[in-house]
Amino acid sequence: AWHESRCQENALGDLKKGTSYGILQIYGPTWCEPSRYWPDGYLQTKNVIEQCEDLFDPALAVVAARYIVNEGGFEQWSTYAAAVNE
């Protein structure tokens, strides 16, 4: 959370490539926006959130992160290597 948003729960990032939401900067185009593989959004299909903006709630963001880690590992966050090597 520190590397992604400096622990700011209302953080918005990656605005030129798509939006990342909340304290853990969960990337909308991959995890909460409709896609070819997840027409309702991955996290919506897993009943974690109803809309991307729900990721501003730190508790929901942590639950969402668990699903993301289970699906693709911690490497889904670009700051993973920096956090591990600190």
Residue frames as a rotation matrix with the C-alpha (Angstrom) as fourth column:
ALA 1
0.567 0.823 0.000 0.00
0.823 -0.567 0.000 0.00
0.000 0.000 -1.000 0.00
TRP 2
0.376 -0.497 -0.782 2.87
0.191 -0.784 0.591 2.37
-0.907 -0.372 -0.200 0.77
HIS 3
-0.678 -0.723 0.132 4.54
0.242 -0.049 0.969 1.85
-0.694 0.689 0.208 -2.60
GLU 4
-0.435 0.575 0.692 1.29
0.895 0.191 0.404 2.02
0.100 0.795 -0.598 -4.53
SER 5
0.284 0.730 0.622 -0.54
0.573 -0.649 0.500 4.98
0.769 0.214 -0.602 -2.97
ARG 6
-0.739 -0.554 0.384 1.40
-0.069 -0.504 -0.861 6.15
0.671 -0.663 0.334 0.08
CYS 7
-0.778 0.468 -0.418 -1.55
0.627 0.533 -0.569 4.57
-0.044 -0.705 -0.708 1.95
GLN 8
-0.749 0.577 -0.325 -4.11
-0.525 -0.817 -0.239 7.00
-0.403 -0.009 0.915 0.56
GLU 9
-0.497 0.602 0.625 -7.42
0.361 0.798 -0.482 5.21
-0.789 -0.014 -0.614 0.25
ASN 10
0.587 0.780 -0.217 -8.82
0.155 -0.372 -0.915 7.65
-0.795 0.504 -0.339 -2.33
ALA 11
-0.361 -0.843 -0.397 -5.82
-0.330 -0.283 0.901 7.44
-0.872 0.457 -0.176 -4.71
LEU 12
0.877 0.453 0.162 -6.37
0.030 0.286 -0.958 7.32
-0.480 0.845 0.237 -8.46
GLY 13
-0.091 -0.980 -0.179 -3.47
-0.368 -0.135 0.920 6.31
-0.926 0.149 -0.348 -10.67
ASP 14
-0.676 -0.346 0.651 -2.38
0.405 0.564 0.720 5.24
-0.616 0.750 -0.241 -14.17
LEU 15
0.111 0.888 -0.446 -4.81
0.021 -0.451 -0.892 7.74
-0.994 0.089 -0.069 -15.67
LYS 16
-0.123 -0.195 -0.973 -3.24
-0.910 -0.369 0.189 7.68
-0.396 0.909 -0.132 -19.15
LYS 17
-0.853 -0.290 -0.433 -3.41
-0.451 0.828 0.333 3.87
0.262 0.480 -0.837 -19.45
GLY 18
0.071 0.837 -0.543 -6.61
0.281 0.506 0.816 3.15
0.957 -0.210 -0.199 -17.53
THR 19
0.202 0.071 0.977 -7.47
-0.724 -0.660 0.198 3.85
0.659 -0.748 -0.082 -13.93
SER 20
-0.423 -0.316 -0.849 -6.05
0.430 0.755 -0.495 2.21
0.798 -0.574 -0.184 -10.81
TYR 21
0.345 0.784 0.516 -8.14
-0.220 -0.466 0.857 2.55
0.913 -0.409 0.012 -7.67
GLY 22
0.920 0.377 0.109 -7.57
-0.152 0.085 0.985 2.98
0.362 -0.922 0.136 -3.97
ILE 23
0.632 -0.648 0.425 -4.95
-0.656 -0.155 0.739 2.19
-0.413 -0.745 -0.523 -1.41
LEU 24
0.087 -0.593 0.800 -3.66
0.121 0.804 0.582 -0.83
-0.989 0.046 0.142 -3.35
GLN 25
-0.207 -0.156 -0.966 -4.01
-0.790 -0.555 0.259 0.76
-0.577 0.817 -0.009 -6.81
ILE 26
-0.269 0.249 0.930 -6.00
0.340 0.928 -0.150 -2.09
-0.901 0.276 -0.334 -8.34
TYR 27
-0.888 -0.252 -0.385 -5.95
-0.247 -0.445 0.861 -1.68
-0.388 0.859 0.333 -12.12
GLY 28
-0.091 0.993 -0.076 -9.46
-0.544 -0.114 -0.832 -1.23
-0.834 -0.034 0.550 -13.45
PRO 29
0.138 0.203 -0.969 -9.03
-0.985 0.130 -0.113 -2.51
0.104 0.970 0.218 -17.03
THR 30
-0.638 -0.439 -0.632 -7.76
-0.402 0.891 -0.213 -5.85
0.656 0.119 -0.745 -15.74
TRP 31
-0.946 0.043 -0.321 -9.72
0.275 0.630 -0.727 -6.38
0.171 -0.776 -0.607 -12.54
CYS 32
-0.519 0.796 -0.312 -12.97
0.396 -0.099 -0.913 -4.42
-0.758 -0.597 -0.264 -12.39
GLU 33
-0.237 0.461 -0.855 -13.93
-0.789 -0.605 -0.107 -3.28
-0.567 0.649 0.507 -15.87
PRO 34
0.724 0.555 0.410 -15.76
-0.199 0.738 -0.645 -5.50
-0.660 0.385 0.645 -18.34
SER 35
-0.364 -0.841 -0.401 -13.49
-0.784 0.044 0.620 -7.53
-0.503 0.540 -0.675 -20.60
ARG 36
-0.090 0.273 -0.958 -13.71
-0.809 0.541 0.230 -10.31
0.581 0.795 0.172 -23.13
TYR 37
-0.636 -0.260 -0.726 -12.99
0.085 0.912 -0.401 -12.87
0.767 -0.317 -0.558 -20.39
TRP 38
-0.632 0.416 -0.654 -15.01
0.734 0.047 -0.678 -11.24
-0.251 -0.908 -0.335 -17.60
PRO 39
-0.360 0.526 0.771 -18.00
0.614 -0.489 0.620 -9.41
0.703 0.696 -0.147 -19.17
ASP 40
0.752 0.657 0.048 -19.11
0.368 -0.480 0.796 -8.10
0.546 -0.581 -0.603 -15.78
GLY 41
0.257 -0.760 0.597 -15.56
-0.768 -0.536 -0.351 -7.50
0.586 -0.368 -0.721 -14.50
TYR 42
-0.319 -0.477 -0.819 -13.40
0.054 0.854 -0.518 -10.05
0.946 -0.209 -0.246 -12.66
LEU 43
-0.990 -0.138 0.004 -14.00
0.007 -0.079 -0.997 -8.72
0.138 -0.987 0.079 -9.14
GLN 44
-0.320 0.945 0.066 -17.71
-0.943 -0.312 -0.115 -8.27
-0.088 -0.099 0.991 -9.81
THR 45
0.181 0.350 -0.919 -17.98
-0.533 0.820 0.207 -11.85
0.826 0.452 0.335 -11.04
LYS 46
-0.508 -0.465 -0.725 -16.30
0.360 0.650 -0.669 -12.99
0.782 -0.601 -0.163 -7.82
ASN 47
0.520 0.853 -0.050 -18.84
0.481 -0.244 0.842 -10.89
0.706 -0.462 -0.537 -5.84
VAL 48
-0.312 -0.706 -0.636 -16.13
0.950 -0.215 -0.226 -8.78
0.023 -0.675 0.738 -4.22
ILE 49
-0.749 0.064 -0.660 -17.34
0.047 -0.988 -0.149 -5.38
-0.661 -0.142 0.737 -5.47
GLU 50
0.343 0.888 0.306 -20.18
0.592 0.048 -0.804 -3.92
-0.729 0.457 -0.510 -7.50
GLN 51
0.937 -0.103 0.334 -18.19
0.212 -0.593 -0.777 -1.17
0.278 0.799 -0.534 -9.24
CYS 52
0.122 -0.992 0.022 -14.54
0.626 0.060 -0.778 -0.10
0.770 0.109 0.628 -9.47
GLU 53
-0.073 -0.129 0.989 -15.08
-0.408 -0.901 -0.147 2.82
0.910 -0.414 0.013 -7.10
ASP 54
0.916 0.400 0.000 -15.81
-0.189 0.432 0.882 0.31
0.353 -0.808 0.471 -4.32
LEU 55
0.398 -0.852 -0.341 -12.04
0.752 0.515 -0.412 -0.23
0.526 -0.092 0.845 -4.24
PHE 56
-0.118 -0.369 0.922 -11.70
-0.261 -0.884 -0.388 3.09
0.958 -0.287 0.008 -2.41
ASP 57
0.770 0.359 0.527 -12.83
-0.613 0.192 0.766 1.14
0.174 -0.913 0.368 0.68
PRO 58
-0.211 -0.977 0.028 -9.58
-0.954 0.199 -0.226 -0.29
0.215 -0.074 -0.974 2.10
ALA 59
-0.226 0.175 0.958 -11.33
-0.520 0.810 -0.271 -3.38
-0.824 -0.560 -0.091 3.50
LEU 60
0.811 0.551 0.198 -12.77
-0.098 0.461 -0.882 -4.26
-0.577 0.696 0.428 0.09
ALA 61
0.571 -0.678 -0.464 -9.44
-0.770 -0.245 -0.590 -3.49
0.286 0.693 -0.661 -1.57
VAL 62
-0.406 -0.734 0.544 -7.69
-0.871 0.491 0.012 -6.03
-0.276 -0.469 -0.839 0.67
VAL 63
0.160 0.542 0.825 -10.30
-0.120 0.841 -0.528 -8.68
-0.980 -0.014 0.200 -0.13
ALA 64
0.941 0.173 -0.292 -9.94
-0.286 -0.059 -0.956 -7.86
-0.182 0.983 -0.006 -3.83
ALA 65
0.147 -0.974 -0.173 -6.15
-0.979 -0.119 -0.163 -8.13
0.138 0.194 -0.971 -3.54
ARG 66
-0.272 -0.204 0.940 -6.49
-0.509 0.860 0.039 -11.65
-0.817 -0.468 -0.338 -2.15
TYR 67
0.671 0.575 0.468 -8.43
0.131 0.529 -0.838 -12.68
-0.730 0.624 0.280 -5.25
ILE 68
0.832 -0.406 -0.379 -5.88
-0.538 -0.421 -0.730 -10.98
0.137 0.811 -0.569 -7.51
VAL 69
-0.169 -0.928 0.331 -2.94
-0.961 0.229 0.152 -12.68
-0.217 -0.293 -0.931 -5.78
ASN 70
-0.023 0.231 0.973 -4.69
-0.152 0.961 -0.232 -16.05
-0.988 -0.153 0.013 -6.07
GLU 71
0.883 0.441 0.158 -5.27
0.110 0.133 -0.985 -15.42
-0.456 0.888 0.069 -9.78
GLY 72
0.823 -0.513 0.245 -1.91
0.208 -0.130 -0.970 -13.98
0.529 0.849 0.000 -10.79
GLY 73
0.128 -0.824 -0.552 0.46
0.970 0.220 -0.104 -13.50
0.207 -0.522 0.827 -7.86
PHE 74
0.392 -0.068 -0.918 1.91
0.531 -0.797 0.286 -10.40
-0.751 -0.600 -0.276 -6.25
GLU 75
-0.665 -0.722 0.191 3.60
0.540 -0.288 0.791 -9.58
-0.516 0.630 0.581 -9.54
GLN 76
0.118 0.797 0.592 0.28
0.968 -0.224 0.109 -8.06
0.219 0.560 -0.799 -10.65
TRP 77
0.925 0.103 -0.367 1.54
0.228 -0.921 0.316 -4.91
-0.306 -0.375 -0.875 -8.91
SER 78
0.654 -0.692 0.306 4.37
0.238 -0.195 -0.951 -3.07
0.718 0.695 0.037 -10.64
THR 79
0.291 -0.537 0.791 5.80
-0.782 -0.610 -0.126 -2.04
0.550 -0.582 -0.598 -7.27
TYR 80
0.982 0.169 -0.080 6.15
-0.101 0.842 0.530 -5.61
0.157 -0.512 0.844 -6.01
ALA 81
0.402 -0.902 -0.157 9.88
0.679 0.409 -0.610 -5.89
0.614 0.139 0.777 -6.68
ALA 82
-0.239 -0.472 0.849 10.60
-0.181 -0.837 -0.516 -2.55
0.954 -0.277 0.114 -4.98
ALA 83
0.503 0.515 0.695 8.60
-0.768 -0.102 0.632 -3.56
0.396 -0.851 0.344 -1.92
VAL 84
0.965 -0.147 -0.219 10.33
0.203 0.944 0.261 -6.94
0.168 -0.297 0.940 -1.61
ASN 85
0.210 -0.974 0.085 13.82
0.749 0.104 -0.654 -5.49
0.628 0.201 0.752 -2.08
GLU 86
0.467 0.015 0.884 13.42
-0.277 -0.947 0.163 -2.73
0.840 -0.321 -0.438 0.46
